[in-house]
Amino acid sequence: MTKTPRIFGIAGWKNSGKTGLAVRLVEEFTRRGYKISTIKHAHHDFDIDKVGADSYRHREAGAHEVVIVSGTRYAIMHELRGAREPSFEEILARIGPCDLVLIEGYKREPVPKIEARREASANREPLAPTDPHIRAIAADHRIEDTDLPVFDLDDTTAIADFIASVTGLPPLS
């Protein structure tokens, strides 16, 4: 593990296969023995708390941060309450030591990333031609007119090998 983890992103439009690819990559890298963290950017309001739970009631009462701790996990919920959304760098700084941080979303951040594409996506406009940080494409259909490496969206092993190579992730002994 390194104090400054390697970072790799998964970009794409809604329903392009980003989440499925991210989950499979976490499973693959974890299977290989790496400690993986993820950051997911949501373009909408979300809630991870249940209405009526004690932590929900704390937030509703006006708490700035609510920390829930148990013997198996902890979570910190930070209410922005009108403040600006934290920058990518601010969120990254809160991640504990790990080998690799996989980013889902944040498609405009200047980090190396793979573009996920699905033929069934409503928006099929390619991101790669205008984003120099996209290093490869993972798709469920034939891709032409690119010099980038193209992977089958479901070829998790090959995509993980590519990410390890691009980020310089050292082999575990």
N, C-alpha and C positions, 0 to 999 in steps of 0.2 A: 504494500500500500504506500501511496505517496501523499504528502501533505497537499500538493497541488495535483489533483487528479487529471487524468486525460479526459477530454470531452469530445463527444461525437453526437451529432444530431440526426433526427429523423424528421424530414419536412414533407409536406404534401397538403393537398386540399382535403376538406372534410370527406370522410368515407374512402380515403385512398389506401387504407391498410396500415396507417402509422401505428395504431395501438397494438394490433395483432403482431406486427413486426417487433415492436418494442418488447412486448411480453416474451416472445420467442427468443429474442436476443438476451434478455435478462436470464431466462432459463438456461440458455446455452453457455453464457459466460460464467454463471454460477456453477453449472455442472463442471466447467473447466477449473473451478477453484478461485475465481476472481470475486472480489467484493464490489458489487455494482450498486450505484445509486441512480435514481431517475428524477428528472424534473419534467413535469407536464404543464404546459401553458394552456389555459382555458380562455376562450374568447367570450365567455358568458359567466354569469353568476353561478356559483356552486355552493354546496353545503355538504360537509362531511359529518354533521351532527344530527341527531334525531330530535325532533320537536318534543319538548317535555323532559329531555334528559337533563341532569344537573348541569353539565357543561353548557348545554344550549341555554339554560336559564341564566347562567353566569354571563354569557355573551349578550343575551337579550337585556340583561340588567345594565350593560355598558362596559364590561371588562374589555380592556385593550388587548390583552393576550390571555388565553385560557390554555393551561397545560393539563392534559389528561395522562396519568401515569398508572401502569399496572405492571405486573410481573412479566408480561410478555411484550409490551410495547409502550411507547409514549408518543403523544402528538401535541404539537403546539399550534393553536389556531390564533392567528393575528388578524384582528379586525382593522381594516383601513379607515373606516369611519370618515370617508371623504378625502383622505390623503391620497397621494398619487400611488399608482401601482409601483412596487419596487422594481428596480432595474434587474436585468439578467445577472449582472455582476453581484448585486446585493444578495440575490437568492443563492447564487453559487457559493458565496462566502459562508452561508449558513449550513452547507453540506458538510458532514463529518468526513474524516479520512476514508478514502476508498481507492480502488484501482481505476475505475472508469465511471463517468457520469454520462448516462444516455439522456439526451434531451428530446422530448416529443413536443413538437410545436416550435415556437420561437423561430419561425422559418426565415426571418430577416436577420438573425444574429450572425456575426462573422465567425462561425465555428465550422469545422469540417462536418459535412452531413451527407446523408443519402436521401434521395427523393423517392418517396413511395408513390406509385401510380397504379390505379385500378381502372380497368375499362368501364366499369359501371359507375364511376364517380360522376357527379353532376358537373363539376368543374374539372375539365381535363387539360386546361392550359398548362404547359410545361413550365416549371420553375427554373430548371437548369440553365436555359439559355441566358437568363439575366442574373443568375447568382453564381459568382465565381467560387463560392465555398462548397457548392455541391460537387462531391467527388465521384458519385456513382448514382445509378438509377436502379430501383427494384420495382419490377412491374409484373402484372399478371397477363400481359399481352406483348406483342412484338414491338420493339422500339427501334426506330431508324433515325437517321440524321443526327447522330451524336458521336462524339469521340470518347465519351465517358464509358467506363465499364458498366455493363448492364447485367443484372442478376434477376433470376426468377424471384418474385416476391416471397415465395415459400422456401427458398434455398437458404435457410437460416445459417447453416454451417459455413457456407461460402461467404455469406455477408459478414458473419462474425470474424472469419479469417481476414477479410478485407479491412474491417474496422480495426482489428488488432494490428495489422500492418501499417495502416495510415496513422494511427495514434502512437505507434511505437510501444504498444503494450508488451512488456517483457514476458517471455514464457515462464510459467511456474515450474519449479523443479519437483 
